[in-house]
Amino acid sequence: MSKINQYDIEQLKNVNEKRVWDLLADYLDQDDSVCTCSICILDIAAIVLNSIPPHYQTYEESFDEARKKVSDELIIEKIKLAVERVKKYPHHL
């Protein structure tokens, strides 16, 4: 058994995932023109997450360090761009 197998990779968290999800939820509360099917929402989140650097931590208590690298304002701008892209090229049927 490898020494690394005693650890759980699930303890590593990209805290920007939670930040993107929370900011996307706030954005969707204000914009009724966005399709909220699971495919569109997950496409938007994936586009945003692929456009910002990840920030992995072993705990989620503080997002301060992640905010120093990527501001909420930048994430909101990326959300707006992703929403427009998904509206233009939706993957749902």
C-alpha angles and dihedrals in degrees: 000000000000117000090234093059091075090071128076115232088199087077089070110089130187095217090197088071090065092043092051092046093050094046091045090052090052091048093050090051087062100040117058093177094077119097107240099197112131093251094056095043093049091045090053092048092047093050092050094046091049090052097054130055117261119244113203123197134166091228136034100214096112133026093185096108092047091049090056089061100037121021125215087241091058091049090051090052089050089049091054091051092047092049091054091048093050091046089053096043109023119180096204120099 
